[in-house]
Amino acid sequence: MASIQEFMTEHHKTCDNLLVEAEAVLANKDWSGFAALWGQFEKETLHHFNLEEQILFPAFEKQTGLTTGPTMVMRQEHAQIKSMFEQMALAIEQQDIERAMGSSESIMIFIQQHNMKEEQILYPMTDNHLSNSAEIVEQMSAQ
């Protein structure tokens, strides 16, 4: 069974690949293709956030008692990314290529920074502090 870090990092890569695919289609101004791929990326990213916020973070907080530390910061960043998704929805609706490209670039940069914090700080902490990390991975895999 994979560690939390391995499992979640692999899921980051899945989301990243969807974003790259969507951006390639956007560059060709294929709005229907972009909207479909963006929808897949957004759905998978929100699923990732839900795995963290519903399973991983509560388990970590319960074990460590840390509720104002890294999990709080990650939740705040999730909210910021969701707000950025709303901006992209407007760009898609209006077929505004400049706004869509700018939003996509901003989202990519923000998510890369967010993922780096999780992969280098939070996930190693969860693997170190959760004695039931294999069960946590199983729960997240089942979702």
N, C-alpha and C positions, 0 to 999 in steps of 0.2 A: 504494500500500500504506500502511496506517495505521501510525503510530508505535506503539511498545510502550505508551506512555501512552494513546493514543487507543483502542487495541484493548482493553487491560485495563480502562480506565475504562468503556468501553461494556459490558464483561462485568459490572462492578460494578453497573451500572444494571439489567441483566437480573436479577441476583440480588436487588437491592433491590425490584424490581417484584414478584417472586415472593413475597417476604416480606410486602409490603403486601397482596397478594391473600390470602395465608394468614391474616393478622391480621384482615382483614375477615370472613372465614368463621368464624374463632374467635369473634369478637364475637357472632355469631348462634348460638353453641354447636352448630354443625354439625360434630360430631367426625369423621365419615367424610370430609367435604369438607376439613376442616382437615388431617387426617392426610395426605390425598393431596397437597394443595398444599404442606404443610410438607415432605413427602418430596421434591417437585420442587425446592423451595428448597434443602434440605439437599444433595441430589445435585448441583445446579448449583454450590453454594458449594464443596463438596468437590472438584468438578472444577476449579474456579478455583484452589483451593489446590494441587492436583496440577500444574496448568500452571506455577505459580510454582515449586514445590519440585522438580519434575522437569526443567524446561526453563529457565525464566528465571533463577532464583537461581543454579544451577550455572554458567550462561554468564557471569553477572555476576561471580561469585566467581572464576572462572577468569581472566577478563580483568583484574580489579582486584586480586586477591589478598586482598580483604576478606571474611573469613569470620566475623568476630565483630562485624560492624557491623549495618546495617539488615536484612540478610537473616536474621540470627540472631534479631533481635527479631520479625520477621514470622513466622518459624517458631514461636516461642514463643507468639505470639498465635494462630496457627492452632490450636495444641494447646489453648489456653484455649477457643477457640470450639468445638472438637470436644467438649470436656468439657461445655460448655453445651448442646450438641446432645443429649448423653446425658441431661441433666436434663429436656430437653423430651420425650424419648422416654418417660421415666417419667410425666410429666404427661399425655401422650397415652394411655398405657396405663391410667392410673388415671382418666382423664377428669376431671382436677382443673383446673377453669377458672382458679382463682386462680393456681395454680402455672404453668399454661401462659401466662397473660397476663403474669405477672411474668417468666418465662423469655424470652418473645418480646420484651418491652421491653428487658430486659438485653442480649439478643443484638443487637437493633437498634442500641442505643447503642454497644455495643462494636464492632460491625462498622462503624458510621459513623466512629468514631474511627480504626479500623484502616485503612479505605479512604482516609481523608483523608491519613494518613501515607504510604501507598503513592502516591497520586495527586500529592501535593505534594513528596515527597522521593525515594522509591525509583524510581518510573517515570521521572521526568526524569533521574535518575542513570543508569539503564540505557540510555536513549536517547542520553545524552551519551558513555557509555563503551563501548558495544557497536557496533563498526563494522559488525557483521552483524545489526543490529536488524531489518531487513526479513526476513531468514531466520528469526530467532527468532519473529517474528509469524507467518510461514508455518507453522512447526512447531506453534505453539500453535493456529492455525486448523485444522490438520489433525487435531487431537485430539478 
